[in-house]
Amino acid sequence: MKKHILILLFSLFCAYSYAQLLYEPVEIMFKTEEKIVGKGKFAKKVYKFKNLTGGKARKIKYQEIFYIKTGSGENLKTYKCLSIKNQVGYFPFEELFDGKDFQLYFSTTNYMVQMAPQGGDFGGMPAMGSYSKINHFIKRRGQDELTILSGKLKEKVLPYVFDCPILIEKIESKEFKRDLVEIFKYYDENCD
């Protein structure tokens, strides 16, 4: 019995310690232009923030946040908290490109799936697997909401660059393979 209690206590201690490691250095700029620095982590509907001195985590709604900067140096990432057209709520999106006319963002969704038992090396036990899905979003300068870019490259891009025949020709001749950032950089530099 003592052995079970010790194992349980050790497991709880490890889980608590791991949860604390998930907090990373962060700078948050609110829409009110107030800036705070501390450590934090992403949650589903809020950002969990702690002061550098520690203490209990403060839950901040994404709709209150202008941007979140995490990491440092080459690992610095900036997330803008925006809403998606025809959806309710605000979400953090990593910025890919900030051009004259357009801004590109992306988000990654991680999925855990249980795979059916197949026998073999796992002895018929179910196994867990995971995969990630990356979604790209676009926003015209001055708009408040993001629009998801879905479908084939031509379908995604042509409604936004229809006024630039040179770029349309390059897209149709498959000069740009799948790089959305390169397409919109080209648009910024060569189209009006």
Order of alpha helices (4+ residues) and beta strands (2+ residues): alpha-beta-beta-beta-beta-beta-beta-beta-beta-beta-beta-alpha-alpha-alpha
